[in-house]
Amino acid sequence: MNELIAFFFATGISLYGSMVAGLVNVNVVYAALHQSKQHAKWMALGGVLPELLYSAIAIFGVELVRTNQKLFDVLQFAVIPILIGMGVFFLFQKQDPDAIQEDKSQKRSFLKGLLLAMVNPQLITFWFGWLLIAYTFLDFDDYSLISPKLTFVLGTAVGAYIMLRILIYITVRNRDRILGWMRFPINKVIGWILVVIGLLQLGITLIHQFS
C-alpha cells in the first residue's frame, strides 16, 4: 500500500508542479504549435527523465538528514515558510506568455527536452521539500512488493509526462486560442495552493511535535 501511496503522491505533486511555466513545458507547447505533435512528444519524454535523477538525489538527501532527528525536525518546520514564500511569489508574479524559445536548430527534440530539464537542478530542492512532507505520513521502509522510494521516483516522471501530454493535446486542438489560454492566471491558482499546503504542513508538524 505504501508503494502505491508514494507513487500517486509523487505523480500528483509532479502534475501540479509541471503546471508552472518553465523551459520544458513552454518549449513543448511551442513545438506542438509550430512544428509537430510527434516533435513535442519526444521533447516531453526527454524533459521528464531528469525528474528521475533529481528526485532520487532528493531521497538520498532526506535519508541522510533523518539520521539526525533534531535536524530533520528543524527542516520539517523550515519547509513551511518556503512553501508559503513560493506561494506568495507566484501570487504576485506576472506571467510572460511570450517567454518561449524558438528552436531554430536541427537537434533532436528528445535531446533538447533532456538538456532543458537538466539545467533545472532546483528540482532537487523541490522534491526534497515535498519528501519532508511525505515522511510525516508515509513509511518509505514498509512495503510488500516494491520500495516506495522507487515508486516515488517513478511517479515524479509519470506526473510530469502526463501534464506535458495534456498540454500537447490542448495546444494541438486549440491552436488559434492557445495564446489567450496561456494568459490564464494559473500562477495565482498555484500560489494559493502552495500557501494552503504550507499552512496544512504547519498544522501536521505541530501535531507530530506535541503528540
N, C-alpha and C positions, 0 to 999 in steps of 0.2 A: 504493500500500500504506500509506504513512504516513497518508493521509487516513482510511483505514478503522481503523487502529490508534488514531488520535486520537479518532475517533467512538466506538468501543467502549470505550476507556479512560474518556472523559468520561461515557458512558452508565452504565458500571459504577459509577464513583465517585458519580454522581448518584443511582443506585439505592440505593447504600449510605448516602449522606448523608441521603436522604429517609426512612430508617427511623427517624431520631431524631424524637421527638415535638416538634412545632413548631406555630406558629399555623395554618399552612395545613393540614397533614395532620390535626390534631385537629378542625378545623372541617369538613373534608371528611368525616371519619368521622361527626361529629355530624349533618351534612346527610343522609348516607346512612341513618343510624339514625332520624332524626326528621322528615325532610322527604321527599325522593325521590331515586332513583338519578340522574335527569337533573339535579336540583339540584346534587348532588355532583359530577357530571361537569363541569358548567360552571364550578363553583368551582375544580376541579382545573386546568382549562385556563387560567383566569385566573391561578392560582397559580404556573404554571411559566414564564410569559412573562418575568418579571423575571430568571430564570436566564440568558436570552439576553443581556440588558443587562449584568448584573453579571459574567458570565464574559468578555464582550468587553472590559469595562473592565480586568479582571484580565490578559488577554492583552496589552493595550496597556501596562499597568504593567510586566509582565515583559520586554517588548521594550525598554522604556526602560532597565531595570536591566541588561540583557545588554550594553549598550554599555560598561558598567564591569565588567570581568571580576572584579576583586577584590571588588566589592560583590556580584556575582552568586554568587561562591564563598561569601562570608560568609552570604548569605541561604539558600543550599542547606543550610548547617550549621544556621542559625537555625531552619529549619522542623522540624528533628528534635525539639528539646525541646518545641516547640509541639504536635506530633503526640502525643508521649508524655504531655505535660501534659494534653491534651484527653482522652486515653485514661484516665488516672488519674481525671480529673474525672468521666467517665461511669461508671467503675467504682464510685465512691462516691456518685454522685448518686441520690437517691431519686425514683422515678417518681411522678408525680401523675396518675392516670388521670382525675381529676375536673376537670383544668385545661382545660375545653372552654368556649368562649364561645358562648352561645346567640344565634342570630340572630333577634332579635325584630322587626327592621325588614323592609321590603319591598324593599330594594335587590336588584339583580340579583346572582345568585350569581357570575357571571363577574367583576363589578366588585369584589365583596368579596374573592374569591381574589386578584385582582390587587393590591389595596391591602394585604392581609395580607402578601403576599410582598415588596412594595415597601418595607415598613418593616423589612426584614431585610437591611440593607446589609452585614452580616457575610458575606454570600455572596461579596463581593469578596475578602475575606481568605481565605475558604475555598478559592475557586478559584485565588487567587494562590499559595497554598501547594502545591496539587496540580499546578499548572503548573510550579513549580520542580522538582518531582519528574519530571514528564513530559519536561522538557527534558533530563534526564540520559540518556534512552534513545530520544528521538524527535526527528527533524529536521523542524521545522514549515515549513521553507523548501523541502523536497524533496518534490515531488508530481507526479502525471501529469495528473489531471483537475481537482481542486478543492483549494483550500488546506486543509491540516489545521487551520488556525486556525478556519476556518468550520465544518468538520465537528465540531471540538471543541465549539464554541459550540452547535451543533445537538444534540449528544449530551447536553449538560447539561440541556436541556429535555426531551428524549426520555426520559432515565432517570428524571427526577423525575415525569413524567406516567405512565410505566409503573408506578412504585411507587404512585402515588395511585390508579390504576385497580385495582391489586391490592388495596389497602386497601378500596376501594369494594366490590369483588367479595366479599372476605372478610366485610365488615360486613353486606352485604345477605343473604348466605347463612347467617350465624351471628348474627343479631340477638340471640337470647336468651343467647348465650355470649360476646358481644363484650367485655363488661366484664371477665370473667375472662381473656380472651385479652390484653387491654391491660395486664394486670398481669404479663405475662411479662417477666422481667428482660432485655429487649432491650438496655438501656443498657449492661449488663455485657458482653454479646457485642460491641457496638460499641466499648466501651472497650478490650478485649483486642485487637481488630483494629487499632485506632489505635496501640497500643503496639508491636505486631509490625511494622506498616508503618514506624513511626518507627525501629525498630532496623534494618530492612532498608535504609531510606534512609541511615542512618549507614554501613552497610557499602558501599553503592553509591557514596556520596560519597567515602569514604576510598579506594576503589579508583580512582576517577577522579582524585583528587588525587595519588596516588602512582604512577600508571601512566605 
